[in-house]
Amino acid sequence: MKTFSNTRQWIRTFALLAVCLSFSSQARAQDEAGTPPEADSSAAVDRSGSVFADLEVPDFARSALTLSAIALGAPPADSSPRPDVLAGLLPIVPTSSRDFAASEHVSAFFRIFQGEPAAPVAVDVTVEILDVHDVSVFKAADQFAPGAFDAHRSASHRFDLPLERLTQGPYLLTITARTGSGRVVRRDLVFSVR
């Protein structure tokens, strides 16, 4: 079991581990001196607890085509450097919230990966939002040419959720990536508008 002294250390560690691993993990709180509190508790809020997670992260270097998870968040407030630990990984300030007001500005971000040894090929990406009745309420398509993939064989995509056009309720955001040879990968994320 790994013990983390603060939230930043926990986020940084899990972000770095999210490269090509499958593992089970447990995290628990500890005080600033590094001493684990009794029963994983917090004197400040009189609560205790641990987090257990089974994580499976694809081996992006070996799979012919993969997508990262979809991150939701707000664009940075200005051009000044961000202090959060994910600033170098994500062009948005991520949130774990999945419930948004129609007036909020929320962006989605993901990466497309093409593994080795073949050279990168063009990838067609479709972004679609379905309502609770499986009716498409938003659809956009984009193509990533082979030159769009960087030295790490990844290409990034960021787009704004059209929350202002959506009515209250739950929605399914679906990202589908396809190559000309027929490889298809998909990621889904449920969110709601209040």
Secondary structure, 3 states (H helix, E strand, C coil): CCCCCCHHHHHHHHHHHCCCCEEEEEEECCCCCCCCCHHHEECCCCEECEEEEEEECCCCCCCCCEECCCEEEECCCCCCCCCCCCCCCCCCEECCCCEECCCCCCEEEEEEECCCCCCCCCEEEEEEEECCCCCEEEEEEEEECHHHCCCCCEEEEEEECCHHHCCCEEEEEEEEEEECCCCEEEEEEEEEEC
